[in-house]
Amino acid sequence: MIGGRALVLNAPANSLTNVAMPAFTTHPAPGTTATIEARSRSGTCSFSAGAQQPLLYDALHAGVAIPYECATGTCGTCKARRISGVIVTDWQQAPGTAYLKPDRDEVLLCQTRALSDSTFEIPGNANLSLSPTIKPCYGEGVVGRIERLTHDVAVLWIEMEQPVEFIAGQFAVLRTPNVGGYRAYSMVNRAGSNLREIEFVIKRKPGGGFTEWLFSRAARGDRLDWFGPLGKATFLPSEQRTIICIAGGSGIASIMSILEVGCAARHFDYFDASVFFGVKTHEDVFYLDRLNAFAELCPRRLSITVALSHDQPSEELRRRYPSLVFDAGFPHEIAARDLADRFAGRVAYIAGPPILVDVSIRMLITRGRLPARDIRFDKFS
């Protein structure tokens, strides 16, 4: 403490290029842990945190349910007021800082590390003791394969050193040496336990440190750090619900996992599912072979529409993928038209660019009349 206030050490900004970051490790060194107290109106929880990882991650790993959405600094959901302690802020220019009040010592827990015992106040009535179905963990892996799907979309397979478990629809955050910060990506695989290879579909971002590494320098055997699973937009066949999925671009990743699980469980033999997958042009389509196979496997109740927002679907696409529906327009608009009065009782899953998530939520509430509790998404970019 200096002058009666907690000390904040500002680390170099976590920009989209390489930055100075803590040592690349998934476990704190012995003797470097701090005790963190998190308070909300509903109660108080304590957990141990190392100096190498964000407080949000150590809290979630310990079973403390800090509210979050993106877990990477863009949304501002994990904000907290620092009451005491010495901390480091990794990404001072994170978009989520726009939601903070610096005069109240508010920070983003996903961008904060503790160098001493600390206390934080969590806004609202968050139930900090509400444990997830699968507790997120730290892990390590290496690049297994990389496959280009389009000029700016690639599939990354990571061979994990330890078995991984997740629920369909969840995501993980990835980090590679020499690129500052974590990036969030959804798992494509059929969800389950004891998985050793995890598939991610990743869109190249101009100037993005992680994607520039992936598209330009990554090679088999390169090491990665990961934390997960994360996210609440999960699908379980045991819920026995009809569903609608709206995805744009690489957002189809989590929907692929949902389709994998739903088809394997024969869920779509008994419950309707409508999938709307949006891309810009013919050059941007991918995963059509796999999507067509899903539609062929469950022809009675599973409908998959591929929407081209800046192109007209060709007859060649329709001939090559006869079990898919092709249309021109944005996926949320086509969904609104095609389902019209058939939204009632469905659970909606949305994934993709933030603007698509926003307009889809608005459509589902205003036109589909779906309650907010039945609209599931993890808003990260």
KEMIMAR-497522 format. One record per residue (C-alpha): x, y, z; chain; residue in three letters. Coordinates in Angstrom, 1 decimal, m for minus. Layout:
# KEMIMAR-497522
<rec <X,Y,Z>,'A','ALA'>,
...
//
This chain:
# KEMIMAR-497522
<rec <0.0,0.0,0.0>,'A','MET'>,
<rec <1.3,3.5,m0.8>,'A','ILE'>,
<rec <m0.4,6.6,0.6>,'A','GLY'>,
<rec <m3.3,4.4,1.9>,'A','GLY'>,
<rec <m4.1,3.1,m1.6>,'A','ARG'>,
<rec <m3.5,m0.2,m3.3>,'A','ALA'>,
<rec <m0.5,m0.2,m5.7>,'A','LEU'>,
<rec <m1.1,m0.9,m9.4>,'A','VAL'>,
<rec <1.7,m1.9,m11.7>,'A','LEU'>,
<rec <0.9,m1.2,m15.3>,'A','ASN'>,
<rec <2.5,m3.9,m17.5>,'A','ALA'>,
<rec <3.1,m3.1,m21.2>,'A','PRO'>,
<rec <m0.2,m2.9,m23.1>,'A','ALA'>,
<rec <m1.5,m6.2,m24.5>,'A','ASN'>,
<rec <m1.8,m5.0,m28.1>,'A','SER'>,
<rec <m2.4,m7.1,m31.1>,'A','LEU'>,
<rec <1.3,m7.5,m31.7>,'A','THR'>,
<rec <4.0,m9.1,m29.5>,'A','ASN'>,
<rec <4.2,m7.6,m26.0>,'A','VAL'>,
<rec <6.0,m8.3,m22.7>,'A','ALA'>,
<rec <4.0,m10.9,m20.8>,'A','MET'>,
<rec <4.5,m13.1,m17.7>,'A','PRO'>,
<rec <6.6,m16.2,m18.1>,'A','ALA'>,
<rec <4.9,m18.9,m20.2>,'A','PHE'>,
<rec <3.8,m21.4,m17.6>,'A','THR'>,
<rec <0.6,m22.9,m16.5>,'A','THR'>,
<rec <1.4,m23.3,m12.9>,'A','HIS'>,
<rec <2.6,m20.7,m10.4>,'A','PRO'>,
<rec <6.0,m21.3,m8.8>,'A','ALA'>,
<rec <6.0,m22.5,m5.2>,'A','PRO'>,
<rec <5.7,m19.8,m2.7>,'A','GLY'>,
<rec <4.3,m17.2,m5.1>,'A','THR'>,
<rec <0.6,m17.6,m4.5>,'A','THR'>,
<rec <m1.6,m14.9,m3.0>,'A','ALA'>,
<rec <m4.9,m15.2,m1.1>,'A','THR'>,
<rec <m7.7,m13.4,m3.0>,'A','ILE'>,
<rec <m11.0,m12.5,m1.4>,'A','GLU'>,
<rec <m13.9,m11.8,m3.7>,'A','ALA'>,
<rec <m17.0,m10.1,m2.2>,'A','ARG'>,
<rec <m20.5,m9.7,m3.7>,'A','SER'>,
<rec <m23.9,m8.9,m2.1>,'A','ARG'>,
<rec <m24.6,m12.6,m1.9>,'A','SER'>,
<rec <m21.5,m13.6,0.0>,'A','GLY'>,
<rec <m17.7,m13.9,0.1>,'A','THR'>,
<rec <m15.3,m16.4,m1.4>,'A','CYS'>,
<rec <m11.6,m16.8,m1.2>,'A','SER'>,
<rec <m9.1,m18.5,m3.5>,'A','PHE'>,
<rec <m5.4,m18.8,m4.2>,'A','SER'>,
<rec <m3.9,m17.1,m7.2>,'A','ALA'>,
<rec <m0.4,m17.2,m8.8>,'A','GLY'>,
<rec <1.4,m14.2,m10.2>,'A','ALA'>,
<rec <1.5,m15.7,m13.7>,'A','GLN'>,
<rec <m2.2,m16.0,m14.6>,'A','GLN'>,
<rec <m5.2,m13.7,m14.7>,'A','PRO'>,
<rec <m7.3,m13.6,m11.5>,'A','LEU'>,
<rec <m10.4,m14.5,m13.4>,'A','LEU'>,
<rec <m8.9,m17.8,m14.5>,'A','TYR'>,
<rec <m7.5,m18.7,m11.0>,'A','ASP'>,
<rec <m10.9,m17.9,m9.6>,'A','ALA'>,
<rec <m12.9,m20.1,m12.1>,'A','LEU'>,
<rec <m10.3,m22.9,m11.6>,'A','HIS'>,
<rec <m10.9,m22.7,m7.9>,'A','ALA'>,
<rec <m14.7,m22.9,m8.4>,'A','GLY'>,
<rec <m15.4,m19.2,m7.6>,'A','VAL'>,
<rec <m18.1,m18.1,m10.1>,'A','ALA'>,
<rec <m16.9,m14.6,m11.1>,'A','ILE'>,
<rec <m19.2,m13.3,m13.8>,'A','PRO'>,
<rec <m17.6,m13.3,m17.3>,'A','TYR'>,
<rec <m18.4,m13.5,m21.0>,'A','GLU'>,
<rec <m15.4,m13.2,m23.3>,'A','CYS'>,
<rec <m12.7,m13.8,m20.7>,'A','ALA'>,
<rec <m10.2,m11.9,m22.9>,'A','THR'>,
<rec <m10.8,m8.2,m22.1>,'A','GLY'>,
<rec <m13.4,m7.2,m24.7>,'A','THR'>,
<rec <m16.7,m7.2,m22.9>,'A','CYS'>,
<rec <m16.1,m5.8,m19.4>,'A','GLY'>,
<rec <m18.3,m8.3,m17.7>,'A','THR'>,
<rec <m15.6,m9.4,m15.2>,'A','CYS'>,
<rec <m15.1,m6.0,m13.8>,'A','LYS'>,
<rec <m14.4,m5.7,m10.0>,'A','ALA'>,
<rec <m13.5,m2.9,m7.6>,'A','ARG'>,
<rec <m10.1,m3.4,m6.0>,'A','ARG'>,
<rec <m10.3,m2.8,m2.2>,'A','ILE'>,
<rec <m6.7,m3.7,m1.4>,'A','SER'>,
<rec <m3.6,m5.4,m2.8>,'A','GLY'>,
<rec <m0.8,m5.0,m5.2>,'A','VAL'>,
<rec <m1.7,m6.0,m8.7>,'A','ILE'>,
<rec <m0.5,m5.9,m12.3>,'A','VAL'>,
<rec <m2.7,m4.8,m15.2>,'A','THR'>,
<rec <m1.7,m6.6,m18.5>,'A','ASP'>,
<rec <m3.8,m4.9,m21.1>,'A','TRP'>,
<rec <m4.5,m1.3,m20.3>,'A','GLN'>,
<rec <m6.2,m0.6,m23.6>,'A','GLN'>,
<rec <m8.6,m3.6,m23.5>,'A','ALA'>,
<rec <m12.0,m2.6,m25.0>,'A','PRO'>,
<rec <m13.7,m3.7,m21.8>,'A','GLY'>,
<rec <m12.0,m0.9,m19.9>,'A','THR'>,
<rec <m14.6,1.4,m21.4>,'A','ALA'>,
<rec <m17.0,0.0,m18.8>,'A','TYR'>,
<rec <m14.7,0.8,m15.8>,'A','LEU'>,
<rec <m14.7,3.7,m13.4>,'A','LYS'>,
<rec <m11.0,4.3,m12.7>,'A','PRO'>,
<rec <m11.8,6.7,m9.8>,'A','ASP'>,
<rec <m13.4,3.7,m8.1>,'A','ARG'>,
<rec <m10.3,1.5,m8.7>,'A','ASP'>,
<rec <m12.3,m0.8,m11.0>,'A','GLU'>,
<rec <m10.3,m3.4,m13.0>,'A','VAL'>,
<rec <m11.0,m6.3,m15.4>,'A','LEU'>,
<rec <m10.2,m9.5,m13.6>,'A','LEU'>,
<rec <m9.3,m11.2,m16.9>,'A','CYS'>,
<rec <m6.5,m8.7,m17.3>,'A','GLN'>,
<rec <m5.3,m8.5,m13.7>,'A','THR'>,
<rec <m2.7,m10.5,m11.8>,'A','ARG'>,
<rec <m2.1,m10.3,m8.1>,'A','ALA'>,
<rec <1.4,m9.8,m6.5>,'A','LEU'>,
<rec <0.0,m9.8,m2.9>,'A','SER'>,
<rec <m3.0,m10.8,m1.0>,'A','ASP'>,
<rec <m5.9,m8.8,m2.4>,'A','SER'>,
<rec <m9.6,m8.1,m1.9>,'A','THR'>,
<rec <m12.1,m7.3,m4.7>,'A','PHE'>,
<rec <m15.7,m6.3,m4.7>,'A','GLU'>,
<rec <m17.9,m7.9,m7.4>,'A','ILE'>,
<rec <m20.8,m5.8,m8.6>,'A','PRO'>,
<rec <m24.4,m7.0,m8.0>,'A','GLY'>,
<rec <m25.7,m10.2,m6.5>,'A','ASN'>,
<rec <m23.4,m12.7,m8.2>,'A','ALA'>,
<rec <m23.6,m16.1,m6.6>,'A','ASN'>,
<rec <m19.9,m16.7,m6.3>,'A','LEU'>,
<rec <m20.3,m20.2,m5.0>,'A','SER'>,
<rec <m22.2,m21.5,m8.1>,'A','LEU'>,
<rec <m19.9,m24.1,m9.5>,'A','SER'>,
<rec <m19.9,m25.0,m13.2>,'A','PRO'>,
<rec <m20.7,m28.6,m14.4>,'A','THR'>,
<rec <m17.1,m28.9,m15.6>,'A','ILE'>,
<rec <m14.5,m26.9,m13.7>,'A','LYS'>,
<rec <m12.1,m25.1,m16.1>,'A','PRO'>,
<rec <m8.4,m26.1,m15.8>,'A','CYS'>,
<rec <m5.1,m25.0,m17.2>,'A','TYR'>,
<rec <m3.5,m27.2,m19.8>,'A','GLY'>,
<rec <m0.7,m27.4,m22.4>,'A','GLU'>,
<rec <m0.6,m28.8,m25.8>,'A','GLY'>,
<rec <1.2,m28.7,m29.1>,'A','VAL'>,
<rec <0.1,m28.0,m32.7>,'A','VAL'>,
<rec <m0.9,m31.2,m34.4>,'A','GLY'>,
<rec <m2.2,m30.1,m37.7>,'A','ARG'>,
<rec <m3.2,m26.8,m39.5>,'A','ILE'>,
<rec <m5.5,m26.9,m42.5>,'A','GLU'>,
<rec <m6.6,m23.9,m44.6>,'A','ARG'>,
<rec <m10.3,m23.9,m45.3>,'A','LEU'>,
<rec <m10.5,m20.5,m47.1>,'A','THR'>,
<rec <m8.1,m17.6,m47.7>,'A','HIS'>,
<rec <m8.7,m16.4,m44.1>,'A','ASP'>,
<rec <m10.1,m19.4,m42.2>,'A','VAL'>,
<rec <m8.0,m22.3,m40.9>,'A','ALA'>,
<rec <m8.5,m25.3,m38.7>,'A','VAL'>,
<rec <m6.1,m25.8,m35.8>,'A','LEU'>,
<rec <m5.8,m29.2,m34.1>,'A','TRP'>,
<rec <m4.1,m29.2,m30.7>,'A','ILE'>,
<rec <m2.7,m32.4,m29.2>,'A','GLU'>,
<rec <m3.3,m32.0,m25.5>,'A','MET'>,
<rec <m0.9,m33.3,m22.9>,'A','GLU'>,
<rec <m3.7,m34.1,m20.5>,'A','GLN'>,
<rec <m7.3,m35.4,m21.4>,'A','PRO'>,
<rec <m9.8,m32.7,m21.9>,'A','VAL'>,
<rec <m13.6,m32.6,m21.1>,'A','GLU'>,
<rec <m16.1,m30.1,m22.3>,'A','PHE'>,
<rec <m19.8,m29.7,m23.2>,'A','ILE'>,
<rec <m20.9,m28.9,m26.7>,'A','ALA'>,
<rec <m21.0,m25.1,m27.3>,'A','GLY'>,
<rec <m18.1,m24.3,m24.9>,'A','GLN'>,
<rec <m14.9,m22.4,m25.7>,'A','PHE'>,
<rec <m11.3,m22.2,m24.5>,'A','ALA'>,
<rec <m8.7,m19.5,m24.4>,'A','VAL'>,
<rec <m5.4,m20.1,m26.1>,'A','LEU'>,
<rec <m2.0,m18.5,m25.7>,'A','ARG'>,
<rec <1.3,m19.1,m27.6>,'A','THR'>,
<rec <4.8,m17.9,m26.6>,'A','PRO'>,
<rec <5.8,m14.5,m27.7>,'A','ASN'>,
<rec <2.2,m13.4,m28.4>,'A','VAL'>,
<rec <0.7,m11.4,m25.6>,'A','GLY'>,
<rec <m2.5,m12.5,m24.0>,'A','GLY'>,
<rec <m5.1,m15.2,m24.5>,'A','TYR'>,
<rec <m7.5,m15.5,m27.4>,'A','ARG'>,
<rec <m10.9,m17.3,m27.2>,'A','ALA'>,
<rec <m12.0,m20.0,m29.7>,'A','TYR'>,
<rec <m14.9,m22.5,m29.6>,'A','SER'>,
<rec <m14.2,m26.2,m29.8>,'A','MET'>,
<rec <m15.5,m28.0,m32.9>,'A','VAL'>,
<rec <m15.2,m31.6,m31.7>,'A','ASN'>,
<rec <m17.9,m33.8,m30.5>,'A','ARG'>,
<rec <m17.9,m33.0,m26.8>,'A','ALA'>,
<rec <m17.1,m35.5,m24.1>,'A','GLY'>,
<rec <m14.4,m36.6,m21.8>,'A','SER'>,
<rec <m10.8,m37.9,m22.2>,'A','ASN'>,
<rec <m10.3,m36.0,m25.5>,'A','LEU'>,
<rec <m6.7,m35.8,m26.6>,'A','ARG'>,
<rec <m7.1,m33.8,m29.8>,'A','GLU'>,
<rec <m9.1,m30.6,m29.9>,'A','ILE'>,
<rec <m10.2,m28.9,m33.1>,'A','GLU'>,
<rec <m10.6,m25.1,m33.5>,'A','PHE'>,
<rec <m11.7,m23.1,m36.5>,'A','VAL'>,
<rec <m10.0,m19.7,m36.6>,'A','ILE'>,
<rec <m10.5,m16.6,m38.8>,'A','LYS'>,
<rec <m7.5,m14.5,m39.6>,'A','ARG'>,
<rec <m7.7,m11.0,m38.1>,'A','LYS'>,
<rec <m5.5,m8.3,m39.8>,'A','PRO'>,
<rec <m2.9,m7.3,m37.3>,'A','GLY'>,
<rec <m4.0,m10.0,m34.8>,'A','GLY'>,
<rec <m1.0,m11.4,m33.0>,'A','GLY'>,
<rec <m2.3,m14.9,m32.6>,'A','PHE'>,
<rec <m3.8,m15.3,m36.1>,'A','THR'>,
<rec <m0.7,m13.8,m37.7>,'A','GLU'>,
<rec <1.4,m16.5,m35.9>,'A','TRP'>,
<rec <m1.1,m19.2,m36.9>,'A','LEU'>,
<rec <m1.2,m18.3,m40.6>,'A','PHE'>,
<rec <2.4,m17.3,m41.0>,'A','SER'>,
<rec <4.7,m19.1,m38.6>,'A','ARG'>,
<rec <3.0,m21.9,m36.7>,'A','ALA'>,
<rec <4.3,m25.4,m37.3>,'A','ALA'>,
<rec <3.6,m28.9,m36.0>,'A','ARG'>,
<rec <5.0,m29.3,m32.5>,'A','GLY'>,
<rec <4.7,m25.7,m31.5>,'A','ASP'>,
<rec <3.6,m25.3,m27.9>,'A','ARG'>,
<rec <0.4,m23.6,m26.7>,'A','LEU'>,
<rec <m1.0,m22.8,m23.3>,'A','ASP'>,
<rec <m4.8,m23.1,m22.8>,'A','TRP'>,
<rec <m7.5,m22.6,m20.2>,'A','PHE'>,
<rec <m11.0,m24.0,m20.3>,'A','GLY'>,
<rec <m13.6,m25.1,m20.9>,'A','PRO'>,
<rec <m15.5,m21.8,m20.6>,'A','LEU'>,
<rec <m18.9,m20.5,m21.7>,'A','GLY'>,
<rec <m22.6,m21.0,m20.9>,'A','LYS'>,
<rec <m24.0,m21.5,m24.4>,'A','ALA'>,
<rec <m24.1,m25.3,m23.9>,'A','THR'>,
<rec <m26.2,m28.0,m25.5>,'A','PHE'>,
<rec <m27.3,m31.2,m23.7>,'A','LEU'>,
<rec <m29.6,m33.7,m25.4>,'A','PRO'>,
<rec <m31.0,m34.5,m22.0>,'A','SER'>,
<rec <m32.8,m31.1,m22.0>,'A','GLU'>,
<rec <m35.0,m32.5,m24.8>,'A','GLN'>,
<rec <m35.6,m29.2,m26.5>,'A','ARG'>,
<rec <m36.1,m28.1,m30.1>,'A','THR'>,
<rec <m33.3,m25.7,m31.1>,'A','ILE'>,
<rec <m32.3,m22.9,m33.5>,'A','ILE'>,
<rec <m28.7,m22.1,m34.3>,'A','CYS'>,
<rec <m27.5,m18.9,m36.0>,'A','ILE'>,
<rec <m23.8,m18.6,m36.8>,'A','ALA'>,
<rec <m21.6,m16.4,m38.9>,'A','GLY'>,
<rec <m18.2,m17.3,m40.3>,'A','GLY'>,
<rec <m15.9,m19.1,m37.8>,'A','SER'>,
<rec <m18.8,m18.9,m35.2>,'A','GLY'>,
<rec <m20.0,m22.2,m36.8>,'A','ILE'>,
<rec <m17.4,m23.9,m34.6>,'A','ALA'>,
<rec <m19.6,m24.3,m31.5>,'A','SER'>,
<rec <m22.6,m25.2,m33.7>,'A','ILE'>,
<rec <m20.5,m28.0,m35.3>,'A','MET'>,
<rec <m20.0,m29.4,m31.8>,'A','SER'>,
<rec <m23.7,m29.2,m31.1>,'A','ILE'>,
<rec <m24.5,m31.0,m34.3>,'A','LEU'>,
<rec <m21.9,m33.7,m33.5>,'A','GLU'>,
<rec <m23.5,m34.4,m30.2>,'A','VAL'>,
<rec <m27.1,m34.1,m31.4>,'A','GLY'>,
<rec <m26.6,m36.5,m34.3>,'A','CYS'>,
<rec <m24.7,m39.0,m32.2>,'A','ALA'>,
<rec <m27.4,m39.0,m29.6>,'A','ALA'>,
<rec <m30.1,m39.2,m32.2>,'A','ARG'>,
<rec <m31.6,m36.1,m30.7>,'A','HIS'>,
<rec <m32.7,m34.8,m34.1>,'A','PHE'>,
<rec <m34.8,m37.9,m34.7>,'A','ASP'>,
<rec <m37.2,m36.6,m32.1>,'A','TYR'>,
<rec <m36.6,m32.8,m31.8>,'A','PHE'>,
<rec <m36.5,m30.2,m34.6>,'A','ASP'>,
<rec <m33.3,m28.3,m35.2>,'A','ALA'>,
<rec <m32.9,m25.4,m37.7>,'A','SER'>,
<rec <m29.3,m24.2,m38.4>,'A','VAL'>,
<rec <m28.6,m20.9,m40.3>,'A','PHE'>,
<rec <m24.9,m20.5,m41.2>,'A','PHE'>,
<rec <m23.9,m17.2,m42.8>,'A','GLY'>,
<rec <m20.8,m16.3,m44.9>,'A','VAL'>,
<rec <m20.3,m13.5,m47.4>,'A','LYS'>,
<rec <m19.6,m15.2,m50.8>,'A','THR'>,
<rec <m18.9,m18.5,m52.5>,'A','HIS'>,
<rec <m15.2,m18.1,m51.7>,'A','GLU'>,
<rec <m16.0,m18.0,m48.0>,'A','ASP'>,
<rec <m17.9,m21.2,m47.6>,'A','VAL'>,
<rec <m16.4,m24.1,m45.6>,'A','PHE'>,
<rec <m17.4,m27.3,m43.7>,'A','TYR'>,
<rec <m20.1,m27.9,m46.3>,'A','LEU'>,
<rec <m19.2,m31.6,m46.7>,'A','ASP'>,
<rec <m19.6,m32.1,m42.9>,'A','ARG'>,
<rec <m22.8,m30.1,m42.7>,'A','LEU'>,
<rec <m24.3,m32.0,m45.6>,'A','ASN'>,
<rec <m23.4,m35.3,m43.9>,'A','ALA'>,
<rec <m25.2,m34.1,m40.7>,'A','PHE'>,
<rec <m28.3,m33.2,m42.7>,'A','ALA'>,
<rec <m28.3,m36.6,m44.5>,'A','GLU'>,
<rec <m27.9,m38.4,m41.2>,'A','LEU'>,
<rec <m31.0,m36.7,m39.6>,'A','CYS'>,
<rec <m33.2,m35.7,m42.6>,'A','PRO'>,
<rec <m36.5,m35.6,m40.9>,'A','ARG'>,
<rec <m36.0,m32.9,m38.3>,'A','ARG'>,
<rec <m32.6,m31.3,m39.0>,'A','LEU'>,
<rec <m32.6,m28.4,m41.5>,'A','SER'>,
<rec <m29.3,m26.6,m42.4>,'A','ILE'>,
<rec <m29.4,m23.3,m44.4>,'A','THR'>,
<rec <m26.2,m21.7,m45.7>,'A','VAL'>,
<rec <m26.8,m17.9,m46.2>,'A','ALA'>,
<rec <m24.7,m15.9,m48.6>,'A','LEU'>,
<rec <m24.9,m12.2,m47.6>,'A','SER'>,
<rec <m23.0,m10.8,m50.6>,'A','HIS'>,
<rec <m23.6,m13.4,m53.3>,'A','ASP'>,
<rec <m26.3,m15.5,m55.0>,'A','GLN'>,
<rec <m26.0,m19.2,m54.3>,'A','PRO'>,
<rec <m25.0,m21.1,m57.4>,'A','SER'>,
<rec <m26.6,m24.2,m58.9>,'A','GLU'>,
<rec <m23.3,m26.0,m58.5>,'A','GLU'>,
<rec <m23.5,m25.6,m54.7>,'A','LEU'>,
<rec <m27.0,m27.0,m54.7>,'A','ARG'>,
<rec <m26.0,m30.0,m56.8>,'A','ARG'>,
<rec <m22.9,m30.8,m54.7>,'A','ARG'>,
<rec <m24.7,m30.5,m51.4>,'A','TYR'>,
<rec <m28.3,m31.6,m52.0>,'A','PRO'>,
<rec <m29.2,m32.0,m48.3>,'A','SER'>,
<rec <m28.4,m28.3,m47.6>,'A','LEU'>,
<rec <m30.5,m25.3,m48.3>,'A','VAL'>,
<rec <m28.8,m22.3,m49.9>,'A','PHE'>,
<rec <m30.2,m18.7,m49.7>,'A','ASP'>,
<rec <m29.1,m15.1,m50.2>,'A','ALA'>,
<rec <m29.1,m12.8,m47.2>,'A','GLY'>,
<rec <m28.1,m12.6,m43.6>,'A','PHE'>,
<rec <m28.7,m15.7,m41.5>,'A','PRO'>,
<rec <m30.8,m14.0,m38.8>,'A','HIS'>,
<rec <m33.1,m12.5,m41.5>,'A','GLU'>,
<rec <m33.6,m15.8,m43.2>,'A','ILE'>,
<rec <m34.3,m17.5,m39.9>,'A','ALA'>,
<rec <m36.9,m14.8,m39.1>,'A','ALA'>,
<rec <m38.6,m15.4,m42.4>,'A','ARG'>,
<rec <m38.4,m19.2,m42.5>,'A','ASP'>,
<rec <m39.5,m20.0,m39.0>,'A','LEU'>,
<rec <m42.0,m17.1,m38.7>,'A','ALA'>,
<rec <m44.5,m18.4,m36.1>,'A','ASP'>,
<rec <m42.5,m21.5,m35.2>,'A','ARG'>,
<rec <m40.0,m20.1,m32.6>,'A','PHE'>,
<rec <m42.0,m21.0,m29.5>,'A','ALA'>,
<rec <m40.4,m23.5,m27.2>,'A','GLY'>,
<rec <m37.0,m23.5,m28.9>,'A','ARG'>,
<rec <m33.6,m22.8,m27.4>,'A','VAL'>,
<rec <m31.5,m20.5,m29.5>,'A','ALA'>,
<rec <m27.7,m20.7,m29.9>,'A','TYR'>,
<rec <m25.9,m17.7,m31.5>,'A','ILE'>,
<rec <m22.2,m17.5,m32.4>,'A','ALA'>,
<rec <m20.2,m15.2,m34.6>,'A','GLY'>,
<rec <m19.2,m11.6,m35.0>,'A','PRO'>,
<rec <m20.6,m9.3,m32.2>,'A','PRO'>,
<rec <m22.9,m7.5,m34.6>,'A','ILE'>,
<rec <m24.5,m10.7,m35.7>,'A','LEU'>,
<rec <m25.0,m11.8,m32.1>,'A','VAL'>,
<rec <m26.6,m8.4,m31.3>,'A','ASP'>,
<rec <m29.1,m8.4,m34.2>,'A','VAL'>,
<rec <m29.9,m12.0,m33.8>,'A','SER'>,
<rec <m30.8,m11.5,m30.1>,'A','ILE'>,
<rec <m33.0,m8.6,m31.0>,'A','ARG'>,
<rec <m34.8,m10.6,m33.7>,'A','MET'>,
<rec <m35.3,m13.6,m31.4>,'A','LEU'>,
<rec <m36.8,m11.4,m28.7>,'A','ILE'>,
<rec <m38.9,m9.0,m30.8>,'A','THR'>,
<rec <m40.0,m11.3,m33.6>,'A','ARG'>,
<rec <m39.5,m14.8,m32.2>,'A','GLY'>,
<rec <m40.9,m13.8,m28.7>,'A','ARG'>,
<rec <m38.3,m16.0,m27.1>,'A','LEU'>,
<rec <m37.5,m15.3,m23.4>,'A','PRO'>,
<rec <m33.9,m14.3,m22.7>,'A','ALA'>,
<rec <m33.3,m17.5,m20.7>,'A','ARG'>,
<rec <m33.7,m19.5,m23.9>,'A','ASP'>,
<rec <m31.2,m17.5,m25.9>,'A','ILE'>,
<rec <m27.6,m18.7,m25.4>,'A','ARG'>,
<rec <m24.4,m17.1,m26.6>,'A','PHE'>,
<rec <m20.9,m16.3,m25.5>,'A','ASP'>,
<rec <m20.0,m12.8,m26.8>,'A','LYS'>,
<rec <m16.3,m12.7,m27.5>,'A','PHE'>,
<rec <m14.3,m11.4,m30.5>,'A','SER'>,
//
